[in-house]
Amino acid sequence: MLYEKTGLTRHDTERATPGFTLFSPLFLRKTFLIDMAGKVVHEWILPGAPGNYAYLLPSGNLLAAIQTDEGPKGLNAKGGRLIELDWQGNIVWEYIDHAQHHDFRRLANGNTAYLGWELWSEETSARVGGGRAGTEHHGRIFGDYIREVDPNGSTVWEWHAQTDMEIEKYPLCTICSRAEYAHPNAICPMPDGGYMVSWRTNHLIAWIDRETRKFKWEMMDMQFGHQHDVQLLDNGNITLFANGEHTGNGGPRTGSRILEIELASKKTVWEFKTTPPHLFFSPYISGAQRLPSGNTLICEGLWGRLFEVTPAGEMVWNFINPFFVPNDAKQGPGTNSVFRAYRYAADSPEIRGRLGSAQ
């Protein structure tokens, strides 16, 4: 994509869903809240580089992950420090786990769940199929756990892939690194207290039962193309960002899709894509949020592009992140990439009464 213009490039005031959009540019130590005109109406200064993203809680506080120097090295999407900031930017809660990465969720009961890395033994690592030989960490592989902690930071529930998952059943994509199994990038809390998880490097999404710790539903499809951001909808279906990478003959599909999948049938009941497909393509990061209007807010992460489409796939709002990080080793590679974005209505608990005249 050639950046001919950044900021707001399209706004159909009749069909776009009113509200405020939140996003955190990767490597930039700020989170921005913009109105429908693309104007920044509020921002938070973060105490470090973001561990991917942040989002608003019903209290109006911001929950974010911040990168720490400690913990595993050489793996992507590291956080390590979970923090909750009030509207003025004061830290009101924090939790440290230097192995935390990618996703984290505040639960309705006040607990917080997140993904973390742990280095597996050589014996466990040998159970992993697929991937490029010789790319392990001295013969060992980092696996993952889900940990749920209460407001005081005490662990109340854990799930570990090395003991709770049939690793052999889900080999890695043959051209992916064996440094990590299998790069989970999203955990979605489910009604039974379990979690729907997206594993990128084996095209797998699965629902973990809280009590048995086993999969109660799963779907593994190479056409997901190393998907991201699995989300549960009010109608019981799920959405995901099908990145479209490595989907055929070991090569890229060069086109992304947003899929809505019915769990019972595993059928795609709605999708967004473009013709030709390369007009919409982010090979990594990215996400989608179904809005109350029925429209879908899409984060085409690589390009820092946030846009809204109708159920018919018509674009009604388009915004290109204008905040580029410096091109230096400490801050990042000089991009405007965005991991995820969220839209909040003016009368939502997250926003209501907090912006004054900006509403």
Backbone torsions as a table, in degrees:
resi	resn	phi	psi	omega
1	MET	NA	130.0	175.4
2	LEU	-91.4	122.5	-177.8
3	TYR	-80.3	87.1	176.8
4	GLU	-80.7	-24.3	-179.9
5	LYS	-155.1	141.2	173.5
6	THR	-115.9	174.2	-175.8
7	GLY	81.9	-156.9	-177.9
8	LEU	-74.1	127.7	177.6
9	THR	-120.0	-12.8	177.6
10	ARG	-156.1	139.7	176.0
11	HIS	-154.9	104.3	173.5
12	ASP	-88.0	99.7	-172.5
13	THR	-66.0	-21.0	-179.3
14	GLU	-80.5	-32.4	-171.8
15	ARG	-114.5	-16.3	177.1
16	ALA	-72.6	152.3	-177.1
17	THR	-87.7	114.0	-176.2
18	PRO	-60.9	148.7	177.0
19	GLY	154.8	-164.5	-177.8
20	PHE	-125.6	137.6	-173.4
21	THR	-109.9	130.4	-177.4
22	LEU	-108.7	134.5	175.7
23	PHE	-155.3	153.9	179.0
24	SER	-125.0	106.1	176.8
25	PRO	-58.5	134.7	179.7
26	LEU	-58.9	136.7	177.5
27	PHE	75.5	-11.3	178.9
28	LEU	-92.4	135.4	-173.2
29	ARG	-87.1	46.2	178.2
30	LYS	-146.5	149.9	169.8
31	THR	-119.4	134.0	-174.2
32	PHE	-114.8	144.1	170.3
33	LEU	-118.2	120.9	-177.2
34	ILE	-117.5	154.8	174.8
35	ASP	-88.6	-175.9	-175.7
36	MET	-68.2	-17.5	176.9
37	ALA	-87.4	-0.6	-179.5
38	GLY	85.6	8.3	-179.5
39	LYS	-84.5	134.1	176.2
40	VAL	-71.5	119.8	179.8
41	VAL	-106.6	-15.4	175.8
42	HIS	-162.2	152.5	176.1
43	GLU	-150.3	154.3	175.7
44	TRP	-118.2	133.3	172.8
45	ILE	-90.9	122.4	-176.1
46	LEU	-89.2	148.6	-178.4
47	PRO	-79.8	13.7	178.8
48	GLY	178.4	177.3	177.9
49	ALA	-64.8	138.3	-177.1
50	PRO	-67.9	141.5	171.0
51	GLY	-85.8	62.0	177.0
52	ASN	94.9	-62.5	-170.4
53	TYR	-157.9	178.4	175.5
54	ALA	-146.7	159.3	174.6
55	TYR	-150.3	163.7	-176.5
56	LEU	-89.9	141.2	173.5
57	LEU	-92.5	161.3	177.9
58	PRO	-55.9	-24.1	177.5
59	SER	-72.7	-10.7	-173.8
60	GLY	90.5	-5.9	176.7
61	ASN	-77.1	156.7	179.8
62	LEU	-102.4	126.6	175.4
63	LEU	-102.9	125.1	-174.0
64	ALA	-141.5	157.6	170.9
65	ALA	-109.9	139.3	-179.7
66	ILE	-121.5	138.8	179.4
67	GLN	-70.4	138.6	173.0
68	THR	-115.9	160.2	-178.8
69	ASP	-78.6	-26.0	-178.7
70	GLU	-80.8	167.4	175.7
71	GLY	100.4	-173.5	-177.2
72	PRO	-56.4	144.7	-179.8
73	LYS	-110.1	150.5	172.4
74	GLY	79.8	12.0	178.0
75	LEU	-113.3	146.4	-174.8
76	ASN	-84.7	151.9	172.7
77	ALA	71.9	35.7	178.5
78	LYS	-73.8	142.2	168.8
79	GLY	-116.1	-107.6	176.5
80	GLY	121.7	-27.5	-179.0
81	ARG	-133.8	112.3	176.7
82	LEU	-92.8	130.3	-178.4
83	ILE	-133.7	149.7	172.7
84	GLU	-117.3	123.2	-178.6
85	LEU	-110.7	138.6	173.8
86	ASP	-78.4	-178.9	-174.4
87	TRP	-62.0	-26.2	179.8
88	GLN	-89.6	-1.7	177.4
89	GLY	92.5	9.5	177.6
90	ASN	-81.7	138.5	177.6
91	ILE	-77.7	119.9	-178.8
92	VAL	-110.4	-9.5	176.9
93	TRP	-161.1	143.6	173.7
94	GLU	-152.7	157.5	-179.2
95	TYR	-148.3	134.6	-177.3
96	ILE	-111.1	125.4	165.5
97	ASP	-146.8	104.6	-172.7
98	HIS	-64.6	-10.4	177.9
99	ALA	-94.8	-1.1	-179.9
100	GLN	-63.5	142.0	178.5
101	HIS	-149.4	162.3	175.0
102	HIS	53.4	-98.1	-164.4
103	ASP	-104.2	155.3	178.5
104	PHE	-156.6	142.4	-176.7
105	ARG	-139.3	132.8	170.8
106	ARG	-84.7	125.7	-176.2
107	LEU	-90.2	163.6	-177.4
108	ALA	-60.9	-28.4	-179.5
109	ASN	-85.7	4.8	178.6
110	GLY	94.0	-10.3	175.8
111	ASN	-73.2	166.4	178.9
112	THR	-129.3	130.4	178.3
113	ALA	-112.9	147.6	-179.5
114	TYR	-155.9	164.9	174.9
115	LEU	-93.9	144.7	177.2
116	GLY	-143.4	158.9	178.5
117	TRP	-99.6	150.1	168.2
118	GLU	-145.9	141.9	-177.2
119	LEU	-83.0	122.2	-178.0
120	TRP	-80.1	158.5	174.8
121	SER	-69.7	167.0	177.1
122	GLU	-62.9	-35.5	-179.3
123	GLU	-65.8	-45.7	178.4
124	THR	-67.7	-40.7	179.9
125	SER	-60.3	-34.8	-179.2
126	ALA	-68.0	-16.4	178.6
127	ARG	-76.1	-15.0	-175.8
128	VAL	-80.0	124.7	176.0
129	GLY	-95.0	161.0	176.6
130	GLY	78.3	-172.5	-178.4
131	GLY	79.0	171.8	-178.6
132	ARG	-87.8	120.3	-178.6
133	ALA	-57.6	141.3	175.9
134	GLY	87.5	4.2	-178.4
135	THR	-100.4	10.8	178.5
136	GLU	-74.9	174.0	173.7
137	HIS	-91.2	90.3	-179.2
138	HIS	52.0	45.8	177.2
139	GLY	84.0	2.5	-178.4
140	ARG	-122.6	157.8	-175.0
141	ILE	-124.6	140.3	172.6
142	PHE	-79.7	125.1	172.7
143	GLY	-107.3	-170.2	-170.6
144	ASP	-131.9	159.2	171.8
145	TYR	-136.9	157.4	168.2
146	ILE	-110.0	129.4	179.3
147	ARG	-125.0	135.5	175.7
148	GLU	-115.2	126.6	-178.5
149	VAL	-121.8	150.8	177.0
150	ASP	-83.9	176.0	-177.6
151	PRO	-57.8	-22.8	178.7
152	ASN	-86.6	-3.9	178.8
153	GLY	91.9	5.4	178.7
154	SER	-82.2	136.5	-179.8
155	THR	-73.2	129.5	179.7
156	VAL	-115.1	-14.5	179.8
157	TRP	-164.1	142.8	176.5
158	GLU	-141.5	154.0	173.0
159	TRP	-137.8	132.5	-178.7
160	HIS	-123.5	125.4	-178.2
161	ALA	-59.8	-36.1	-174.3
162	GLN	-68.1	-23.0	179.8
163	THR	-114.8	-23.2	-173.8
164	ASP	-106.6	-1.3	-175.2
165	MET	-125.9	142.5	175.1
166	GLU	-80.1	83.4	-172.1
167	ILE	-56.5	-40.7	-176.0
168	GLU	-62.1	-25.8	-176.1
169	LYS	-75.6	-15.5	-172.7
170	TYR	-130.0	74.8	-178.4
171	PRO	-67.6	158.5	178.7
172	LEU	-75.8	156.3	169.9
173	CYS	-54.8	135.8	-170.4
174	THR	-64.1	-21.2	-178.2
175	ILE	-106.7	12.5	177.5
176	CYS	-95.5	159.3	178.1
177	SER	-68.2	148.9	174.1
178	ARG	-96.5	16.7	178.8
179	ALA	-68.8	-24.4	-173.8
180	GLU	-145.8	145.0	174.7
181	TYR	-121.0	127.4	-23.6
182	ALA	-116.4	43.9	177.3
183	HIS	56.0	60.5	174.0
184	PRO	-64.6	139.5	-175.3
185	ASN	-128.2	-2.3	179.0
186	ALA	-152.2	138.7	170.0
187	ILE	-126.4	124.2	-179.0
188	CYS	-113.8	116.9	178.1
189	PRO	-61.0	136.6	-178.3
190	MET	-111.6	162.3	-174.2
191	PRO	-58.9	-27.1	-178.4
192	ASP	-86.6	4.8	-177.4
193	GLY	90.3	-3.7	175.4
194	GLY	-87.4	-166.3	-174.9
195	TYR	-139.4	138.1	167.8
196	MET	-91.7	127.6	-174.1
197	VAL	-120.9	142.1	173.4
198	SER	-107.0	117.8	173.8
199	TRP	-103.5	118.4	-170.4
200	ARG	-71.3	-51.2	-166.0
201	THR	-84.3	9.2	167.1
202	ASN	-134.8	18.0	173.4
203	HIS	56.3	39.9	-172.9
204	LEU	-116.1	135.1	165.2
205	ILE	-125.1	139.6	-175.7
206	ALA	-152.3	149.1	178.7
207	TRP	-101.6	116.9	179.3
208	ILE	-90.2	123.4	175.8
209	ASP	-73.2	131.8	-175.1
210	ARG	-64.7	-40.1	-174.7
211	GLU	-78.8	-47.9	-176.1
212	THR	-85.6	-20.5	-175.4
213	ARG	65.7	14.0	178.7
214	LYS	-105.0	166.6	178.8
215	PHE	-75.0	128.4	174.0
216	LYS	-101.8	-10.8	175.1
217	TRP	-159.6	142.0	178.7
218	GLU	-153.3	156.2	177.1
219	MET	-152.2	124.7	-177.8
220	MET	-126.0	114.0	-172.7
221	ASP	-142.7	116.9	-178.9
222	MET	-59.8	-25.5	-179.5
223	GLN	-71.3	-9.5	171.0
224	PHE	-63.7	-30.9	176.7
225	GLY	64.3	47.7	178.1
226	HIS	65.8	59.6	-171.7
227	GLN	-65.5	165.9	176.1
228	HIS	-137.2	165.4	162.7
229	ASP	55.6	58.1	173.3
230	VAL	-71.8	132.1	-176.8
231	GLN	-135.4	143.5	177.1
232	LEU	-91.7	130.5	178.2
233	LEU	-93.8	164.5	179.1
234	ASP	-63.1	-27.0	-179.4
235	ASN	-83.4	3.1	178.7
236	GLY	90.6	-8.0	175.2
237	ASN	-81.8	171.4	175.1
238	ILE	-121.6	153.3	170.4
239	THR	-117.0	155.8	173.5
240	LEU	-152.7	157.8	174.9
241	PHE	-95.3	104.8	178.3
242	ALA	-84.0	99.5	-171.6
243	ASN	-61.9	-33.4	177.4
244	GLY	84.9	24.7	178.3
245	GLU	-100.9	141.8	176.4
246	HIS	57.9	40.3	-174.2
247	THR	-94.1	-9.2	-179.5
248	GLY	-156.7	128.9	175.5
249	ASN	55.4	32.1	176.6
250	GLY	76.5	5.3	-177.6
251	GLY	-119.5	174.4	-177.5
252	PRO	-76.6	152.7	175.2
253	ARG	-84.3	-22.7	-176.6
254	THR	52.0	48.1	173.3
255	GLY	-174.7	130.4	179.2
256	SER	-101.4	164.2	177.9
257	ARG	-143.7	152.7	166.9
258	ILE	-104.0	126.2	-177.4
259	LEU	-115.9	137.6	166.7
260	GLU	-110.8	121.9	-172.6
261	ILE	-118.5	131.7	173.4
262	GLU	-80.9	125.4	-174.0
263	LEU	-63.5	-45.2	-174.1
264	ALA	-61.8	-42.9	-176.1
265	SER	-97.2	-16.1	-173.7
266	LYS	60.3	24.0	179.1
267	LYS	-95.1	144.6	174.1
268	THR	-77.7	118.3	-177.5
269	VAL	-101.8	-10.2	174.8
270	TRP	-159.3	145.3	174.0
271	GLU	-150.3	154.0	171.2
272	PHE	-119.5	131.0	174.3
273	LYS	-153.3	171.8	179.9
274	THR	-119.5	160.6	173.8
275	THR	-125.0	117.0	-2.8
276	PRO	-70.5	159.3	-171.8
277	PRO	-64.1	-26.5	-175.4
278	HIS	-72.2	-7.7	176.6
279	LEU	-69.2	-17.9	176.3
280	PHE	-133.0	103.0	-175.0
281	PHE	-158.7	117.9	169.7
282	SER	-130.4	110.2	-174.1
283	PRO	-70.1	-13.6	178.6
284	TYR	-147.5	178.9	-173.2
285	ILE	43.5	-152.4	173.4
286	SER	89.4	162.8	-178.6
287	GLY	-172.7	-179.0	-179.2
288	ALA	-151.6	145.5	178.7
289	GLN	-129.5	123.3	174.2
290	ARG	-77.0	125.2	-176.2
291	LEU	-92.6	158.8	-179.1
292	PRO	-57.5	-26.8	-179.9
293	SER	-72.4	-13.9	-172.0
294	GLY	97.1	-13.8	173.9
295	ASN	-71.9	169.3	-179.5
296	THR	-127.6	126.9	173.9
297	LEU	-89.7	126.4	-174.9
298	ILE	-118.0	135.1	173.5
299	CYS	-108.5	103.8	175.3
300	GLU	-86.8	84.9	-159.6
301	GLY	-57.6	-44.9	-175.6
302	LEU	-54.8	-39.7	-174.6
303	TRP	-93.8	0.0	-177.2
304	GLY	63.7	30.8	-176.2
305	ARG	-102.6	124.7	177.5
306	LEU	-115.2	124.5	-179.1
307	PHE	-146.6	157.3	-177.2
308	GLU	-118.1	135.3	178.2
309	VAL	-125.6	153.0	175.1
310	THR	-80.1	171.1	175.0
311	PRO	-57.7	-25.1	177.6
312	ALA	-84.3	-0.4	177.5
313	GLY	87.3	12.1	-179.7
314	GLU	-85.8	130.7	-179.7
315	MET	-77.3	128.5	-178.3
316	VAL	-121.6	-5.1	177.2
317	TRP	-157.3	137.2	-178.1
318	ASN	-147.3	130.0	-176.6
319	PHE	-140.5	129.9	176.4
320	ILE	-106.4	121.9	-179.5
321	ASN	-54.4	118.2	-178.8
322	PRO	-88.7	0.7	-174.7
323	PHE	-99.2	102.1	-179.9
324	PHE	-97.9	138.1	177.5
325	VAL	-79.5	153.7	177.0
326	PRO	-62.3	151.6	179.4
327	ASN	-90.4	76.7	177.1
328	ASP	-144.1	165.4	-171.4
329	ALA	-64.3	-32.6	-175.3
330	LYS	-78.1	-37.7	-174.1
331	GLN	-94.9	-25.8	-178.5
332	GLY	133.2	-171.3	-169.7
333	PRO	-90.0	16.3	176.1
334	GLY	77.4	43.2	-178.7
335	THR	-118.3	174.5	174.1
336	ASN	-117.5	25.8	-174.5
337	SER	-62.9	150.0	-179.4
338	VAL	-133.7	129.5	-178.4
339	PHE	-72.2	-51.5	178.0
340	ARG	-148.0	163.4	174.6
341	ALA	-142.1	154.4	-178.8
342	TYR	-136.7	142.1	176.0
343	ARG	-107.1	133.5	178.5
344	TYR	-125.0	133.7	177.7
345	ALA	-69.5	154.1	-179.2
346	ALA	-61.5	-31.8	-179.2
347	ASP	-97.6	13.3	178.0
348	SER	-72.6	156.9	176.6
349	PRO	-57.4	-31.8	-177.1
350	GLU	-68.0	-30.6	-172.3
351	ILE	-113.2	-34.6	-167.7
352	ARG	-45.9	123.2	173.7
353	GLY	77.4	4.8	-173.4
354	ARG	-103.2	-11.4	-176.2
355	LEU	-111.2	0.0	177.3
356	GLY	58.7	-126.9	-176.7
357	SER	-67.9	-16.0	-179.3
358	ALA	-67.9	-17.4	179.4
359	GLN	-79.3	NA	NA
